[in-house]
Amino acid sequence: MWLMNAYRGRDGNYILVTYPRKYEGREEALYLGVMTSASLGLDARRGIMRQLVDHPYARITPDQFYGQSAAVR
């Protein structure tokens, strides 16, 4: 479990930055607060970790943020 600063981007996706770092991207984003990685599903956490290897922040969809990525299509 780790802490992340959570932001909502203009496109509706969520931007996550490892705490205590702040989002410094070009796009405007609304700061939502601090959250734990445990509040996300396992697939979302794995995707975030892969993104953070190469980038200072990770982006996830609203479905991933709210744990609905495994919903039936």
PQR file with spaces between the fields and no chain letter, atoms N, CA, C, O and H, PARSE charges and radii, in Angstrom:
ATOM       1  N    MET     1       0.843   -1.175    0.000 -0.4000 1.5000
ATOM       2  CA   MET     1       0.000    0.000    0.000 -0.0000 2.0000
ATOM       3  C    MET     1       0.889    1.239    0.000  0.5500 1.7000
ATOM       4  O    MET     1       1.870    1.312    0.740 -0.5500 1.4000
ATOM       5  N    TRP     2       0.538    2.201   -0.831 -0.4000 1.5000
ATOM       6  CA   TRP     2       1.255    3.466   -0.857 -0.0000 2.0000
ATOM       7  C    TRP     2       0.241    4.594   -0.991  0.5500 1.7000
ATOM       8  O    TRP     2      -0.916    4.356   -1.339 -0.5500 1.4000
ATOM       9  H    TRP     2      -0.259    2.141   -1.432  0.4000 1.0000
ATOM      10  N    LEU     3       0.673    5.825   -0.716 -0.4000 1.5000
ATOM      11  CA   LEU     3      -0.197    6.993   -0.809 -0.0000 2.0000
ATOM      12  C    LEU     3       0.015    7.702   -2.131  0.5500 1.7000
ATOM      13  O    LEU     3       1.122    7.732   -2.669 -0.5500 1.4000
ATOM      14  H    LEU     3       1.612    6.018   -0.433  0.4000 1.0000
ATOM      15  N    MET     4      -1.082    8.281   -2.656 -0.4000 1.5000
ATOM      16  CA   MET     4      -1.019    9.024   -3.912 -0.0000 2.0000
ATOM      17  C    MET     4      -1.850   10.291   -3.792  0.5500 1.7000
ATOM      18  O    MET     4      -2.892   10.307   -3.137 -0.5500 1.4000
ATOM      19  H    MET     4      -1.981    8.257   -2.219  0.4000 1.0000
ATOM      20  N    ASN     5      -1.374   11.354   -4.435 -0.4000 1.5000
ATOM      21  CA   ASN     5      -2.195   12.542   -4.631 -0.0000 2.0000
ATOM      22  C    ASN     5      -3.049   12.268   -5.858  0.5500 1.7000
ATOM      23  O    ASN     5      -2.536   11.847   -6.895 -0.5500 1.4000
ATOM      24  H    ASN     5      -0.527   11.341   -4.967  0.4000 1.0000
ATOM      25  N    ALA     6      -4.352   12.506   -5.744 -0.4000 1.5000
ATOM      26  CA   ALA     6      -5.284   12.233   -6.840 -0.0000 2.0000
ATOM      27  C    ALA     6      -5.814   13.542   -7.423  0.5500 1.7000
ATOM      28  O    ALA     6      -6.146   14.479   -6.697 -0.5500 1.4000
ATOM      29  H    ALA     6      -4.769   12.848   -4.902  0.4000 1.0000
ATOM      30  N    TYR     7      -5.883   13.577   -8.751 -0.4000 1.5000
ATOM      31  CA   TYR     7      -6.383   14.734   -9.487 -0.0000 2.0000
ATOM      32  C    TYR     7      -7.375   14.240  -10.542  0.5500 1.7000
ATOM      33  O    TYR     7      -7.288   13.100  -10.997 -0.5500 1.4000
ATOM      34  H    TYR     7      -5.614   12.816   -9.341  0.4000 1.0000
ATOM      35  N    ARG     8      -8.304   15.092  -10.920 -0.4000 1.5000
ATOM      36  CA   ARG     8      -9.200   14.785  -12.038 -0.0000 2.0000
ATOM      37  C    ARG     8      -8.812   15.713  -13.177  0.5500 1.7000
ATOM      38  O    ARG     8      -8.822   16.936  -13.037 -0.5500 1.4000
ATOM      39  H    ARG     8      -8.375   16.018  -10.550  0.4000 1.0000
ATOM      40  N    GLY     9      -8.468   15.102  -14.314 -0.4000 1.5000
ATOM      41  CA   GLY     9      -8.078   15.871  -15.486 -0.0000 2.0000
ATOM      42  C    GLY     9      -9.278   16.424  -16.234  0.5500 1.7000
ATOM      43  O    GLY     9     -10.413   16.014  -15.990 -0.5500 1.4000
ATOM      44  H    GLY     9      -8.460   14.109  -14.428  0.4000 1.0000
ATOM      45  N    ARG    10      -9.033   17.339  -17.128 -0.4000 1.5000
ATOM      46  CA   ARG    10     -10.105   17.948  -17.919 -0.0000 2.0000
ATOM      47  C    ARG    10     -10.827   16.935  -18.788  0.5500 1.7000
ATOM      48  O    ARG    10     -12.000   17.119  -19.113 -0.5500 1.4000
ATOM      49  H    ARG    10      -8.111   17.672  -17.326  0.4000 1.0000
ATOM      50  N    ASP    11     -10.130   15.858  -19.171 -0.4000 1.5000
ATOM      51  CA   ASP    11     -10.731   14.838  -20.026 -0.0000 2.0000
ATOM      52  C    ASP    11     -11.567   13.829  -19.246  0.5500 1.7000
ATOM      53  O    ASP    11     -12.147   12.919  -19.838 -0.5500 1.4000
ATOM      54  H    ASP    11      -9.177   15.709  -18.907  0.4000 1.0000
ATOM      55  N    GLY    12     -11.635   13.981  -17.915 -0.4000 1.5000
ATOM      56  CA   GLY    12     -12.427   13.086  -17.081 -0.0000 2.0000
ATOM      57  C    GLY    12     -11.642   11.931  -16.501  0.5500 1.7000
ATOM      58  O    GLY    12     -12.146   11.228  -15.625 -0.5500 1.4000
ATOM      59  H    GLY    12     -11.164   14.720  -17.434  0.4000 1.0000
ATOM      60  N    ASN    13     -10.421   11.713  -16.963 -0.4000 1.5000
ATOM      61  CA   ASN    13      -9.574   10.669  -16.398 -0.0000 2.0000
ATOM      62  C    ASN    13      -8.928   11.164  -15.111  0.5500 1.7000
ATOM      63  O    ASN    13      -8.921   12.362  -14.827 -0.5500 1.4000
ATOM      64  H    ASN    13     -10.012   12.284  -17.675  0.4000 1.0000
ATOM      65  N    TYR    14      -8.392   10.242  -14.350 -0.4000 1.5000
ATOM      66  CA   TYR    14      -7.758   10.571  -13.082 -0.0000 2.0000
ATOM      67  C    TYR    14      -6.250   10.511  -13.221  0.5500 1.7000
ATOM      68  O    TYR    14      -5.705    9.641  -13.900 -0.5500 1.4000
ATOM      69  H    TYR    14      -8.397    9.269  -14.582  0.4000 1.0000
ATOM      70  N    ILE    15      -5.588   11.445  -12.570 -0.4000 1.5000
ATOM      71  CA   ILE    15      -4.136   11.545  -12.597 -0.0000 2.0000
ATOM      72  C    ILE    15      -3.647   11.271  -11.176  0.5500 1.7000
ATOM      73  O    ILE    15      -4.100   11.897  -10.218 -0.5500 1.4000
ATOM      74  H    ILE    15      -6.031   12.152  -12.018  0.4000 1.0000
ATOM      75  N    LEU    16      -2.727   10.336  -11.060 -0.4000 1.5000
ATOM      76  CA   LEU    16      -2.224    9.933   -9.747 -0.0000 2.0000
ATOM      77  C    LEU    16      -0.723   10.153   -9.671  0.5500 1.7000
ATOM      78  O    LEU    16       0.020    9.787  -10.581 -0.5500 1.4000
ATOM      79  H    LEU    16      -2.359    9.828  -11.839  0.4000 1.0000
ATOM      80  N    VAL    17      -0.291   10.755   -8.575 -0.4000 1.5000
ATOM      81  CA   VAL    17       1.121   11.063   -8.348 -0.0000 2.0000
ATOM      82  C    VAL    17       1.487   10.524   -6.969  0.5500 1.7000
ATOM      83  O    VAL    17       0.734   10.707   -6.012 -0.5500 1.4000
ATOM      84  H    VAL    17      -0.895   11.053   -7.836  0.4000 1.0000
ATOM      85  N    THR    18       2.631    9.864   -6.861 -0.4000 1.5000
ATOM      86  CA   THR    18       3.017    9.340   -5.550 -0.0000 2.0000
ATOM      87  C    THR    18       3.164   10.489   -4.554  0.5500 1.7000
ATOM      88  O    THR    18       3.783   11.513   -4.843 -0.5500 1.4000
ATOM      89  H    THR    18       3.243    9.716   -7.638  0.4000 1.0000
ATOM      90  N    TYR    19       2.582   10.292   -3.385 -0.4000 1.5000
ATOM      91  CA   TYR    19       2.629   11.282   -2.319 -0.0000 2.0000
ATOM      92  C    TYR    19       4.047   11.346   -1.761  0.5500 1.7000
ATOM      93  O    TYR    19       4.643   10.290   -1.551 -0.5500 1.4000
ATOM      94  H    TYR    19       2.079    9.460   -3.150  0.4000 1.0000
ATOM      95  N    PRO    20       4.610   12.496   -1.513 -0.5600 1.5000
ATOM      96  CA   PRO    20       4.038   13.827   -1.414  0.2800 2.0000
ATOM      97  C    PRO    20       4.218   14.683   -2.668  0.5500 1.7000
ATOM      98  O    PRO    20       3.996   15.894   -2.627 -0.5500 1.4000
ATOM      99  N    ARG    21       4.616   14.069   -3.775 -0.4000 1.5000
ATOM     100  CA   ARG    21       4.810   14.849   -5.007 -0.0000 2.0000
ATOM     101  C    ARG    21       3.496   15.445   -5.487  0.5500 1.7000
ATOM     102  O    ARG    21       2.418   14.940   -5.175 -0.5500 1.4000
ATOM     103  H    ARG    21       4.796   13.086   -3.809  0.4000 1.0000
ATOM     104  N    LYS    22       3.603   16.520   -6.245 -0.4000 1.5000
ATOM     105  CA   LYS    22       2.440   17.198   -6.822 -0.0000 2.0000
ATOM     106  C    LYS    22       2.449   17.014   -8.327  0.5500 1.7000
ATOM     107  O    LYS    22       3.508   16.834   -8.928 -0.5500 1.4000
ATOM     108  H    LYS    22       4.479   16.929   -6.499  0.4000 1.0000
ATOM     109  N    TYR    23       1.276   17.057   -8.937 -0.4000 1.5000
ATOM     110  CA   TYR    23       1.154   16.960  -10.390 -0.0000 2.0000
ATOM     111  C    TYR    23       1.684   18.237  -11.020  0.5500 1.7000
ATOM     112  O    TYR    23       1.292   19.339  -10.638 -0.5500 1.4000
ATOM     113  H    TYR    23       0.416   17.203   -8.449  0.4000 1.0000
ATOM     114  N    GLU    24       2.579   18.079  -11.987 -0.4000 1.5000
ATOM     115  CA   GLU    24       3.169   19.231  -12.658 -0.0000 2.0000
ATOM     116  C    GLU    24       3.049   19.104  -14.173  0.5500 1.7000
ATOM     117  O    GLU    24       3.935   19.546  -14.904 -0.5500 1.4000
ATOM     118  H    GLU    24       2.897   17.183  -12.297  0.4000 1.0000
ATOM     119  N    GLY    25       1.976   18.512  -14.641 -0.4000 1.5000
ATOM     120  CA   GLY    25       1.757   18.367  -16.074 -0.0000 2.0000
ATOM     121  C    GLY    25       1.238   19.655  -16.691  0.5500 1.7000
ATOM     122  O    GLY    25       0.955   20.628  -15.992 -0.5500 1.4000
ATOM     123  H    GLY    25       1.257   18.152  -14.047  0.4000 1.0000
ATOM     124  N    ARG    26       1.120   19.645  -18.000 -0.4000 1.5000
ATOM     125  CA   ARG    26       0.662   20.838  -18.724 -0.0000 2.0000
ATOM     126  C    ARG    26      -0.836   21.056  -18.608  0.5500 1.7000
ATOM     127  O    ARG    26      -1.312   22.191  -18.620 -0.5500 1.4000
ATOM     128  H    ARG    26       1.350   18.855  -18.568  0.4000 1.0000
ATOM     129  N    GLU    27      -1.558   19.981  -18.498 -0.4000 1.5000
ATOM     130  CA   GLU    27      -3.013   20.061  -18.447 -0.0000 2.0000
ATOM     131  C    GLU    27      -3.493   20.520  -17.073  0.5500 1.7000
ATOM     132  O    GLU    27      -2.882   20.198  -16.054 -0.5500 1.4000
ATOM     133  H    GLU    27      -1.171   19.059  -18.488  0.4000 1.0000
ATOM     134  N    GLU    28      -4.587   21.272  -17.055 -0.4000 1.5000
ATOM     135  CA   GLU    28      -5.174   21.667  -15.785 -0.0000 2.0000
ATOM     136  C    GLU    28      -5.818   20.445  -15.146  0.5500 1.7000
ATOM     137  O    GLU    28      -6.397   19.607  -15.836 -0.5500 1.4000
ATOM     138  H    GLU    28      -5.083   21.533  -17.882  0.4000 1.0000
ATOM     139  N    ALA    29      -5.716   20.350  -13.832 -0.4000 1.5000
ATOM     140  CA   ALA    29      -6.311   19.231  -13.126 -0.0000 2.0000
ATOM     141  C    ALA    29      -6.807   19.703  -11.762  0.5500 1.7000
ATOM     142  O    ALA    29      -6.191   20.553  -11.121 -0.5500 1.4000
ATOM     143  H    ALA    29      -5.246   21.031  -13.271  0.4000 1.0000
ATOM     144  N    LEU    30      -7.919   19.140  -11.339 -0.4000 1.5000
ATOM     145  CA   LEU    30      -8.521   19.471  -10.056 -0.0000 2.0000
ATOM     146  C    LEU    30      -7.973   18.537   -8.986  0.5500 1.7000
ATOM     147  O    LEU    30      -8.069   17.317   -9.116 -0.5500 1.4000
ATOM     148  H    LEU    30      -8.420   18.449  -11.861  0.4000 1.0000
ATOM     149  N    TYR    31      -7.405   19.098   -7.946 -0.4000 1.5000
ATOM     150  CA   TYR    31      -6.854   18.290   -6.857 -0.0000 2.0000
ATOM     151  C    TYR    31      -7.992   17.723   -6.022  0.5500 1.7000
ATOM     152  O    TYR    31      -8.863   18.466   -5.571 -0.5500 1.4000
ATOM     153  H    TYR    31      -7.327   20.089   -7.841  0.4000 1.0000
ATOM     154  N    LEU    32      -7.989   16.402   -5.814 -0.4000 1.5000
ATOM     155  CA   LEU    32      -9.041   15.733   -5.046 -0.0000 2.0000
ATOM     156  C    LEU    32      -8.602   15.382   -3.628  0.5500 1.7000
ATOM     157  O    LEU    32      -9.426   15.352   -2.714 -0.5500 1.4000
ATOM     158  H    LEU    32      -7.281   15.798   -6.181  0.4000 1.0000
ATOM     159  N    GLY    33      -7.310   15.116   -3.441 -0.4000 1.5000
ATOM     160  CA   GLY    33      -6.823   14.766   -2.115 -0.0000 2.0000
ATOM     161  C    GLY    33      -5.877   13.583   -2.166  0.5500 1.7000
ATOM     162  O    GLY    33      -5.437   13.164   -3.236 -0.5500 1.4000
ATOM     163  H    GLY    33      -6.641   15.141   -4.184  0.4000 1.0000
ATOM     164  N    VAL    34      -5.571   13.051   -0.989 -0.4000 1.5000
ATOM     165  CA   VAL    34      -4.654   11.924   -0.858 -0.0000 2.0000
ATOM     166  C    VAL    34      -5.476   10.645   -0.735  0.5500 1.7000
ATOM     167  O    VAL    34      -6.500   10.615   -0.052 -0.5500 1.4000
ATOM     168  H    VAL    34      -5.929   13.391   -0.119  0.4000 1.0000
ATOM     169  N    MET    35      -5.017    9.595   -1.403 -0.4000 1.5000
ATOM     170  CA   MET    35      -5.697    8.307   -1.327 -0.0000 2.0000
ATOM     171  C    MET    35      -4.670    7.197   -1.202  0.5500 1.7000
ATOM     172  O    MET    35      -3.488    7.399   -1.481 -0.5500 1.4000
ATOM     173  H    MET    35      -4.185    9.619   -1.957  0.4000 1.0000
ATOM     174  N    THR    36      -5.123    6.023   -0.783 -0.4000 1.5000
ATOM     175  CA   THR    36      -4.228    4.876   -0.699 -0.0000 2.0000
ATOM     176  C    THR    36      -4.396    4.008   -1.935  0.5500 1.7000
ATOM     177  O    THR    36      -5.469    3.969   -2.537 -0.5500 1.4000
ATOM     178  H    THR    36      -6.083    5.859   -0.557  0.4000 1.0000
ATOM     179  N    SER    37      -3.352    3.326   -2.300 -0.4000 1.5000
ATOM     180  CA   SER    37      -3.415    2.426   -3.449 -0.0000 2.0000
ATOM     181  C    SER    37      -4.380    1.279   -3.195  0.5500 1.7000
ATOM     182  O    SER    37      -4.943    0.724   -4.139 -0.5500 1.4000
ATOM     183  H    SER    37      -2.480    3.358   -1.811  0.4000 1.0000
ATOM     184  N    ALA    38      -4.579    0.917   -1.929 -0.4000 1.5000
ATOM     185  CA   ALA    38      -5.465   -0.191   -1.587 -0.0000 2.0000
ATOM     186  C    ALA    38      -6.920    0.082   -1.953  0.5500 1.7000
ATOM     187  O    ALA    38      -7.725   -0.848   -2.017 -0.5500 1.4000
ATOM     188  H    ALA    38      -4.121    1.367   -1.162  0.4000 1.0000
ATOM     189  N    SER    39      -7.268    1.346   -2.193 -0.4000 1.5000
ATOM     190  CA   SER    39      -8.645    1.669   -2.552 -0.0000 2.0000
ATOM     191  C    SER    39      -8.940    1.377   -4.017  0.5500 1.7000
ATOM     192  O    SER    39     -10.082    1.508   -4.457 -0.5500 1.4000
ATOM     193  H    SER    39      -6.614    2.101   -2.141  0.4000 1.0000
ATOM     194  N    LEU    40      -7.922    0.982   -4.776 -0.4000 1.5000
ATOM     195  CA   LEU    40      -8.081    0.652   -6.192 -0.0000 2.0000
ATOM     196  C    LEU    40      -7.958   -0.848   -6.399  0.5500 1.7000
ATOM     197  O    LEU    40      -7.393   -1.556   -5.565 -0.5500 1.4000
ATOM     198  H    LEU    40      -6.994    0.875   -4.418  0.4000 1.0000
ATOM     199  N    GLY    41      -8.484   -1.322   -7.502 -0.4000 1.5000
ATOM     200  CA   GLY    41      -8.377   -2.732   -7.833 -0.0000 2.0000
ATOM     201  C    GLY    41      -6.950   -3.127   -8.178  0.5500 1.7000
ATOM     202  O    GLY    41      -6.110   -2.281   -8.483 -0.5500 1.4000
ATOM     203  H    GLY    41      -8.943   -0.748   -8.180  0.4000 1.0000
ATOM     204  N    LEU    42      -6.695   -4.415   -8.124 -0.4000 1.5000
ATOM     205  CA   LEU    42      -5.355   -4.937   -8.388 -0.0000 2.0000
ATOM     206  C    LEU    42      -4.870   -4.589   -9.792  0.5500 1.7000
ATOM     207  O    LEU    42      -3.718   -4.190   -9.956 -0.5500 1.4000
ATOM     208  H    LEU    42      -7.378   -5.102   -7.876  0.4000 1.0000
ATOM     209  N    ASP    43      -5.720   -4.729  -10.805 -0.4000 1.5000
ATOM     210  CA   ASP    43      -5.315   -4.398  -12.176 -0.0000 2.0000
ATOM     211  C    ASP    43      -4.970   -2.918  -12.315  0.5500 1.7000
ATOM     212  O    ASP    43      -4.007   -2.565  -12.995 -0.5500 1.4000
ATOM     213  H    ASP    43      -6.657   -5.053  -10.671  0.4000 1.0000
ATOM     214  N    ALA    44      -5.749   -2.061  -11.677 -0.4000 1.5000
ATOM     215  CA   ALA    44      -5.464   -0.622  -11.725 -0.0000 2.0000
ATOM     216  C    ALA    44      -4.126   -0.326  -11.064  0.5500 1.7000
ATOM     217  O    ALA    44      -3.339    0.465  -11.584 -0.5500 1.4000
ATOM     218  H    ALA    44      -6.532   -2.348  -11.125  0.4000 1.0000
ATOM     219  N    ARG    45      -3.860   -0.953   -9.920 -0.4000 1.5000
ATOM     220  CA   ARG    45      -2.580   -0.728   -9.220 -0.0000 2.0000
ATOM     221  C    ARG    45      -1.403   -1.181  -10.072  0.5500 1.7000
ATOM     222  O    ARG    45      -0.376   -0.504  -10.132 -0.5500 1.4000
ATOM     223  H    ARG    45      -4.499   -1.596   -9.497  0.4000 1.0000
ATOM     224  N    ARG    46      -1.550   -2.312  -10.722 -0.4000 1.5000
ATOM     225  CA   ARG    46      -0.470   -2.792  -11.593 -0.0000 2.0000
ATOM     226  C    ARG    46      -0.222   -1.826  -12.750  0.5500 1.7000
ATOM     227  O    ARG    46       0.925   -1.539  -13.091 -0.5500 1.4000
ATOM     228  H    ARG    46      -2.384   -2.862  -10.673  0.4000 1.0000
ATOM     229  N    GLY    47      -1.296   -1.329  -13.348 -0.4000 1.5000
ATOM     230  CA   GLY    47      -1.155   -0.371  -14.440 -0.0000 2.0000
ATOM     231  C    GLY    47      -0.500    0.925  -13.989  0.5500 1.7000
ATOM     232  O    GLY    47       0.306    1.508  -14.714 -0.5500 1.4000
ATOM     233  H    GLY    47      -2.228   -1.563  -13.071  0.4000 1.0000
ATOM     234  N    ILE    48      -0.848    1.368  -12.795 -0.4000 1.5000
ATOM     235  CA   ILE    48      -0.252    2.584  -12.243 -0.0000 2.0000
ATOM     236  C    ILE    48       1.242    2.387  -12.044  0.5500 1.7000
ATOM     237  O    ILE    48       2.038    3.252  -12.410 -0.5500 1.4000
ATOM     238  H    ILE    48      -1.502    0.894  -12.206  0.4000 1.0000
ATOM     239  N    MET    49       1.622    1.271  -11.473 -0.4000 1.5000
ATOM     240  CA   MET    49       3.044    1.000  -11.239 -0.0000 2.0000
ATOM     241  C    MET    49       3.823    0.959  -12.559  0.5500 1.7000
ATOM     242  O    MET    49       4.935    1.481  -12.636 -0.5500 1.4000
ATOM     243  H    MET    49       0.975    0.568  -11.176  0.4000 1.0000
ATOM     244  N    ARG    50       3.249    0.345  -13.593 -0.4000 1.5000
ATOM     245  CA   ARG    50       3.924    0.314  -14.907 -0.0000 2.0000
ATOM     246  C    ARG    50       4.123    1.721  -15.448  0.5500 1.7000
ATOM     247  O    ARG    50       5.185    2.036  -15.984 -0.5500 1.4000
ATOM     248  H    ARG    50       2.345   -0.079  -13.531  0.4000 1.0000
ATOM     249  N    GLN    51       3.108    2.567  -15.312 -0.4000 1.5000
ATOM     250  CA   GLN    51       3.220    3.937  -15.808 -0.0000 2.0000
ATOM     251  C    GLN    51       4.253    4.743  -15.025  0.5500 1.7000
ATOM     252  O    GLN    51       5.000    5.532  -15.604 -0.5500 1.4000
ATOM     253  H    GLN    51       2.245    2.310  -14.876  0.4000 1.0000
ATOM     254  N    LEU    52       4.293    4.544  -13.713 -0.4000 1.5000
ATOM     255  CA   LEU    52       5.202    5.333  -12.869 -0.0000 2.0000
ATOM     256  C    LEU    52       6.672    4.971  -13.086  0.5500 1.7000
ATOM     257  O    LEU    52       7.558    5.725  -12.682 -0.5500 1.4000
ATOM     258  H    LEU    52       3.687    3.903  -13.243  0.4000 1.0000
ATOM     259  N    VAL    53       6.935    3.844  -13.708 -0.4000 1.5000
ATOM     260  CA   VAL    53       8.316    3.483  -14.025 -0.0000 2.0000
ATOM     261  C    VAL    53       8.885    4.470  -15.048  0.5500 1.7000
ATOM     262  O    VAL    53      10.057    4.839  -14.972 -0.5500 1.4000
ATOM     263  H    VAL    53       6.215    3.232  -14.035  0.4000 1.0000
ATOM     264  N    ASP    54       8.052    4.894  -16.004 -0.4000 1.5000
ATOM     265  CA   ASP    54       8.519    5.752  -17.097 -0.0000 2.0000
ATOM     266  C    ASP    54       8.063    7.207  -17.013  0.5500 1.7000
ATOM     267  O    ASP    54       8.604    8.065  -17.711 -0.5500 1.4000
ATOM     268  H    ASP    54       7.101    4.593  -16.065  0.4000 1.0000
ATOM     269  N    HIS    55       7.072    7.491  -16.164 -0.4000 1.5000
ATOM     270  CA   HIS    55       6.485    8.836  -16.124 -0.0000 2.0000
ATOM     271  C    HIS    55       6.352    9.314  -14.672  0.5500 1.7000
ATOM     272  O    HIS    55       6.307    8.499  -13.751 -0.5500 1.4000
ATOM     273  H    HIS    55       6.633    6.794  -15.597  0.4000 1.0000
ATOM     274  N    PRO    56       6.289   10.628  -14.472 -0.5600 1.5000
ATOM     275  CA   PRO    56       6.154   11.142  -13.103  0.2800 2.0000
ATOM     276  C    PRO    56       4.741   10.992  -12.534  0.5500 1.7000
ATOM     277  O    PRO    56       4.532   11.206  -11.340 -0.5500 1.4000
ATOM     278  N    TYR    57       3.770   10.626  -13.377 -0.4000 1.5000
ATOM     279  CA   TYR    57       2.395   10.435  -12.921 -0.0000 2.0000
ATOM     280  C    TYR    57       1.730    9.344  -13.755  0.5500 1.7000
ATOM     281  O    TYR    57       2.219    8.970  -14.821 -0.5500 1.4000
ATOM     282  H    TYR    57       3.940   10.453  -14.347  0.4000 1.0000
ATOM     283  N    ALA    58       0.612    8.845  -13.250 -0.4000 1.5000
ATOM     284  CA   ALA    58      -0.137    7.803  -13.944 -0.0000 2.0000
ATOM     285  C    ALA    58      -1.541    8.325  -14.238  0.5500 1.7000
ATOM     286  O    ALA    58      -2.067    9.167  -13.510 -0.5500 1.4000
ATOM     287  H    ALA    58       0.215    9.149  -12.384  0.4000 1.0000
ATOM     288  N    ARG    59      -2.130    7.824  -15.297 -0.4000 1.5000
ATOM     289  CA   ARG    59      -3.500    8.191  -15.664 -0.0000 2.0000
ATOM     290  C    ARG    59      -4.350    6.929  -15.668  0.5500 1.7000
ATOM     291  O    ARG    59      -3.936    5.890  -16.182 -0.5500 1.4000
ATOM     292  H    ARG    59      -1.702    7.141  -15.889  0.4000 1.0000
ATOM     293  N    ILE    60      -5.538    7.030  -15.091 -0.4000 1.5000
ATOM     294  CA   ILE    60      -6.478    5.920  -15.142 -0.0000 2.0000
ATOM     295  C    ILE    60      -7.866    6.451  -15.498  0.5500 1.7000
ATOM     296  O    ILE    60      -8.156    7.634  -15.320 -0.5500 1.4000
ATOM     297  H    ILE    60      -5.874    7.874  -14.673  0.4000 1.0000
ATOM     298  N    THR    61      -8.703    5.575  -15.995 -0.4000 1.5000
ATOM     299  CA   THR    61     -10.061    5.955  -16.393 -0.0000 2.0000
ATOM     300  C    THR    61     -10.964    6.017  -15.162  0.5500 1.7000
ATOM     301  O    THR    61     -10.611    5.497  -14.103 -0.5500 1.4000
ATOM     302  H    THR    61      -8.468    4.614  -16.140  0.4000 1.0000
ATOM     303  N    PRO    62     -12.131    6.654  -15.302 -0.5600 1.5000
ATOM     304  CA   PRO    62     -13.087    6.647  -14.190  0.2800 2.0000
ATOM     305  C    PRO    62     -13.494    5.224  -13.790  0.5500 1.7000
ATOM     306  O    PRO    62     -13.669    4.948  -12.604 -0.5500 1.4000
ATOM     307  N    ASP    63     -13.645    4.324  -14.758 -0.4000 1.5000
ATOM     308  CA   ASP    63     -13.999    2.942  -14.431 -0.0000 2.0000
ATOM     309  C    ASP    63     -12.934    2.291  -13.561  0.5500 1.7000
ATOM     310  O    ASP    63     -13.260    1.579  -12.611 -0.5500 1.4000
ATOM     311  H    ASP    63     -13.502    4.548  -15.722  0.4000 1.0000
ATOM     312  N    GLN    64     -11.671    2.527  -13.875 -0.4000 1.5000
ATOM     313  CA   GLN    64     -10.592    1.979  -13.048 -0.0000 2.0000
ATOM     314  C    GLN    64     -10.582    2.633  -11.677  0.5500 1.7000
ATOM     315  O    GLN    64     -10.361    1.961  -10.670 -0.5500 1.4000
ATOM     316  H    GLN    64     -11.406    3.106  -14.646  0.4000 1.0000
ATOM     317  N    PHE    65     -10.819    3.928  -11.631 -0.4000 1.5000
ATOM     318  CA   PHE    65     -10.799    4.667  -10.373 -0.0000 2.0000
ATOM     319  C    PHE    65     -11.893    4.168   -9.425  0.5500 1.7000
ATOM     320  O    PHE    65     -11.676    4.042   -8.220 -0.5500 1.4000
ATOM     321  H    PHE    65     -10.999    4.474  -12.449  0.4000 1.0000
ATOM     322  N    TYR    66     -13.064    3.889   -9.985 -0.4000 1.5000
ATOM     323  CA   TYR    66     -14.191    3.438   -9.167 -0.0000 2.0000
ATOM     324  C    TYR    66     -14.315    1.920   -9.096  0.5500 1.7000
ATOM     325  O    TYR    66     -15.299    1.408   -8.564 -0.5500 1.4000
ATOM     326  H    TYR    66     -13.241    3.991  -10.964  0.4000 1.0000
ATOM     327  N    GLY    67     -13.321    1.187   -9.631 -0.4000 1.5000
ATOM     328  CA   GLY    67     -13.307   -0.262   -9.506 -0.0000 2.0000
ATOM     329  C    GLY    67     -14.253   -0.986  -10.422  0.5500 1.7000
ATOM     330  O    GLY    67     -14.695   -2.089  -10.098 -0.5500 1.4000
ATOM     331  H    GLY    67     -12.521    1.604  -10.064  0.4000 1.0000
ATOM     332  N    GLN    68     -14.584   -0.400  -11.569 -0.4000 1.5000
ATOM     333  CA   GLN    68     -15.533   -1.016  -12.486 -0.0000 2.0000
ATOM     334  C    GLN    68     -14.871   -1.541  -13.746  0.5500 1.7000
ATOM     335  O    GLN    68     -15.562   -1.827  -14.724 -0.5500 1.4000
ATOM     336  H    GLN    68     -14.225    0.496  -11.833  0.4000 1.0000
ATOM     337  N    SER    69     -13.538   -1.675  -13.749 -0.4000 1.5000
ATOM     338  CA   SER    69     -12.832   -2.080  -14.954 -0.0000 2.0000
ATOM     339  C    SER    69     -13.154   -3.514  -15.352  0.5500 1.7000
ATOM     340  O    SER    69     -12.943   -3.886  -16.506 -0.5500 1.4000
ATOM     341  H    SER    69     -12.977   -1.443  -12.955  0.4000 1.0000
ATOM     342  N    ALA    70     -13.652   -4.319  -14.440 -0.4000 1.5000
ATOM     343  CA   ALA    70     -13.987   -5.711  -14.746 -0.0000 2.0000
ATOM     344  C    ALA    70     -15.460   -5.879  -15.096  0.5500 1.7000
ATOM     345  O    ALA    70     -15.954   -7.005  -15.156 -0.5500 1.4000
ATOM     346  H    ALA    70     -13.823   -4.016  -13.502  0.4000 1.0000
ATOM     347  N    ALA    71     -16.159   -4.792  -15.324 -0.4000 1.5000
ATOM     348  CA   ALA    71     -17.588   -4.877  -15.631 -0.0000 2.0000
ATOM     349  C    ALA    71     -17.825   -5.622  -16.941  0.5500 1.7000
ATOM     350  O    ALA    71     -16.989   -5.585  -17.843 -0.5500 1.4000
ATOM     351  H    ALA    71     -15.758   -3.878  -15.275  0.4000 1.0000
ATOM     352  N    VAL    72     -18.952   -6.288  -17.037 -0.4000 1.5000
ATOM     353  CA   VAL    72     -19.311   -7.034  -18.241 -0.0000 2.0000
ATOM     354  C    VAL    72     -19.666   -6.043  -19.338  0.5500 1.7000
ATOM     355  O    VAL    72     -20.360   -5.055  -19.097 -0.5500 1.4000
ATOM     356  H    VAL    72     -19.631   -6.318  -16.304  0.4000 1.0000
ATOM     357  N    ARG    73     -19.184   -6.316  -20.547 -0.4000 1.5000
ATOM     358  CA   ARG    73     -19.442   -5.402  -21.668 -0.0000 2.0000
ATOM     359  C    ARG    73     -20.648   -5.827  -22.448  0.5500 1.7000
ATOM     360  O    ARG    73     -21.012   -5.174  -23.426 -0.5500 1.4000
ATOM     361  H    ARG    73     -18.620   -7.118  -20.743  0.4000 1.0000
